[in-house]
Amino acid sequence: MNFSLQNEINERLGLYLIRQIDLSEFHDWLIPATWDIDAEEEGVKRLAHRILLLMAEFSNGDRTEDELRTALWGLRSSLSITVTVGTSPFSFGSTAINQRREIPGRSVGTGRAAAFAL
């Protein structure tokens, strides 16, 4: 699956926020991924620069990791999803989904799905 840089950033950020990767793994991915950020759209540049600034504040001792996480939660792009099982709809609020597959007669989400609603 081919993700845009913004989708990739949100995916990796989500993994960090749900503690599937640590901060150093996220940082080690983010730096080379955003090296040529000038070619990207303004929204992607703003997102990447904001994350890098927050991480620099953490590295400088101006934020704790908990404060960093709280600030990063606010940067997550969200997607509202409602799944109907039988006749009962379930709303998941802000959710990240990696992959979606269509099967004749039904729709099935596969892969990792992480809910970010608090």
C-alpha positions as CSV (number, residue, x, y, z in Angstrom):
1,M,0.0,0.0,0.0
2,N,1.4,3.4,-1.0
3,F,0.9,6.1,1.7
4,S,1.5,9.8,1.3
5,L,4.0,11.3,3.7
6,Q,1.2,12.7,5.8
7,N,-0.4,9.3,6.1
8,E,3.0,7.7,7.0
9,I,3.7,10.4,9.6
10,N,0.3,9.8,11.2
11,E,0.8,6.0,11.1
12,R,4.2,6.2,12.8
13,L,3.0,8.9,15.2
14,G,0.0,6.7,16.2
15,L,2.4,3.7,16.8
16,Y,4.4,5.9,19.1
17,L,1.3,7.2,20.9
18,I,-0.1,3.7,21.6
19,R,3.4,2.6,22.7
20,Q,4.1,0.1,19.9
21,I,7.3,1.9,19.1
22,D,9.4,4.1,21.4
23,L,10.4,7.7,20.8
24,S,13.8,6.9,19.4
25,E,12.3,4.6,16.8
26,F,9.8,7.3,15.8
27,H,12.6,9.9,15.7
28,D,14.9,7.6,13.7
29,W,12.2,7.1,11.1
30,L,11.0,10.8,11.0
31,I,14.3,12.5,10.4
32,P,15.2,10.8,7.0
33,A,11.5,10.7,6.0
34,T,11.3,14.5,6.3
35,W,14.7,15.3,5.0
36,D,13.3,16.6,1.7
37,I,10.1,18.1,3.2
38,D,10.2,21.2,0.9
39,A,8.7,19.2,-1.9
40,E,5.6,18.4,0.2
41,E,2.3,20.3,0.6
42,E,2.2,23.0,3.3
43,G,0.0,20.9,5.6
44,V,2.5,18.1,5.6
45,K,5.4,20.6,6.2
46,R,3.6,22.2,9.1
47,L,2.8,18.8,10.7
48,A,6.4,17.6,10.4
49,H,7.9,20.9,11.6
50,R,5.5,20.9,14.6
51,I,6.5,17.4,15.6
52,L,10.2,18.1,15.2
53,L,9.8,21.3,17.3
54,L,8.0,19.3,20.1
55,M,10.7,16.6,20.0
56,A,13.4,19.3,20.2
57,E,11.7,20.8,23.3
58,F,11.7,17.4,24.9
59,S,15.4,16.8,24.0
60,N,16.2,20.2,25.5
61,G,14.5,19.3,28.7
62,D,11.7,21.8,28.2
63,R,9.0,19.0,28.2
64,T,8.7,15.7,29.9
65,E,7.8,12.7,27.7
66,D,4.3,12.8,29.1
67,E,3.9,16.4,28.0
68,L,5.3,15.5,24.6
69,R,2.8,12.7,24.2
70,T,0.0,15.1,25.2
71,A,1.0,17.7,22.7
72,L,1.5,15.1,19.9
73,W,-2.0,13.6,20.6
74,G,-3.4,17.0,19.4
75,L,-1.6,16.8,16.1
76,R,-3.1,13.4,15.1
77,S,-5.3,13.5,12.0
78,S,-8.5,11.7,12.8
79,L,-11.1,9.8,10.8
80,S,-14.6,9.1,12.0
81,I,-15.7,5.5,11.3
82,T,-19.0,3.8,11.8
83,V,-19.3,0.1,11.4
84,T,-22.7,-1.6,11.2
85,V,-23.0,-5.1,12.5
86,G,-26.4,-6.5,11.7
87,T,-28.6,-3.5,12.4
88,S,-26.5,-1.9,15.2
89,P,-24.1,0.9,14.2
90,F,-20.9,1.3,16.3
91,S,-19.1,4.6,16.1
92,F,-15.3,4.5,16.8
93,G,-14.7,8.2,16.8
94,S,-11.1,9.0,15.9
95,T,-9.6,5.8,14.5
96,A,-6.5,4.9,12.4
97,I,-6.9,2.0,10.0
98,N,-4.1,0.6,7.9
99,Q,-6.0,-1.4,5.3
100,R,-9.5,-2.0,4.1
101,R,-10.7,-4.9,2.0
102,E,-14.0,-5.3,0.2
103,I,-15.4,-8.8,0.0
104,P,-18.6,-9.3,-2.1
105,G,-21.6,-8.9,0.2
106,R,-19.6,-7.5,3.1
107,S,-16.8,-5.1,4.0
108,V,-14.0,-6.2,6.2
109,G,-11.2,-4.1,7.8
110,T,-8.0,-5.9,8.1
111,G,-4.6,-5.2,9.6
112,R,-4.0,-3.1,12.7
113,A,-6.7,-0.7,13.8
114,A,-6.0,1.6,16.7
115,A,-8.7,3.7,18.3
116,F,-7.6,7.1,19.6
117,A,-10.8,8.3,21.2
118,L,-10.4,9.2,24.8
